Amino acid sequence: MAAPLAPARVDEVKNIRIARPAGAINVRLYYPISVRPSPLTVFMHGGGWVLCDLDSHDHLCRSLALASNSVVASVDYRLAPETKFPGPLEDCYAALTQLVARSAALGIDASRVAVRGDSSGGNLAAALALLSRTRKGPEIRVQALMSPALDASCSTASYAEFARGYRVSAQIMQWFWECYLSNPADTQNPLAAPSRALTLAGLASASIITCECAVLRDAAEAYADALRVAGVSVISRRYLGMIHGFMTLPYGTEVADRAIADIGGDLAGALYRVGCVRAGCWAASLRPEGTLWQGRVSSLSCAYAAAMGHQRCVGRLSLVVQYLP
């Protein structure tokens, strides 16, 4: 048996408490480097709103902090079914607002904020971007959604195609939604199911990852298209041959670390850019030697020359990526 993977080494890990009317919640901060202040990425873990915690995603958060060169704040939001929608989302919003309010003491640059999550955490990240827009809360510069759960109807073609045998089944995903939602009307609430949002205009730029063999694939890719129609800059990638949650399985596939590098590069480009028009361009570096272009790119919806020649993409980049040995 192989030895357990050693956790990635970051400069500092700090645990803090966030006050809430319903009780304080824990947040774990991962500082990749000693330089302060640094950009902030608020991270919501996956697990169907029911499972997992700070420790289950510790390895991923360390890697994401290093890949994005930002302080990753992992939120220990309350879980369903004991705490249903909107409780977990409100926990995450409280964490976002208080982290920004305490930014000076925490060594955070409050002008450079991202949200990120995987699976159900991707749902919370997308909903957090919507909620902060509605409440005129902290400005979010970029949202990174990794295999997000966005549509409670569970009715897309990918649900039928990958209903069984691909780690997260259609049946278990439906059960997760039942645990999370307070009542049937929540299926149409965009803060519970972001795909139901009437308008996505004015939201942060997005980096979206989907897996070829996963029930959540089609809804997430449709959300990427809807963001583009609304004028939001988007980079979306579908990883061929991958199943749901592969980014948390570095033992299972080396593509996990490569995908983390991809999305980390997107975040770093957005958080460290200067003078970028939020809905008009994506200023992440798209260099030939960068991780975005390693492997075989099977489909591009914007010209490589446009992205390379101007060092930007105008929000129309959609990739189908297969990493080769």
Secondary structure as UniProt FT lines:
FT   STRAND          12..18
FT   TURN            21..22
FT   STRAND          25..31
FT   STRAND          38..44
FT   TURN            48..50
FT   TURN            54..57
FT   HELIX           58..68
FT   STRAND          71..75
FT   TURN            80..82
FT   TURN            85..86
FT   HELIX           87..101
FT   HELIX           103..106
FT   STRAND          108..118
FT   HELIX           120..135
FT   STRAND          142..146
FT   TURN            152..153
FT   HELIX           157..161
FT   HELIX           170..180
FT   HELIX           184..188
FT   TURN            190..192
FT   HELIX           194..196
FT   TURN            201..202
FT   STRAND          205..213
FT   TURN            215..216
FT   HELIX           217..229
FT   TURN            230..231
FT   STRAND          234..243
FT   TURN            244..245
FT   HELIX           246..248
FT   TURN            250..252
FT   HELIX           255..271
FT   TURN            278..280
FT   TURN            288..289
FT   HELIX           291..293
FT   STRAND          296..300
FT   HELIX           304..309
FT   TURN            310..311
FT   STRAND          317..322
//
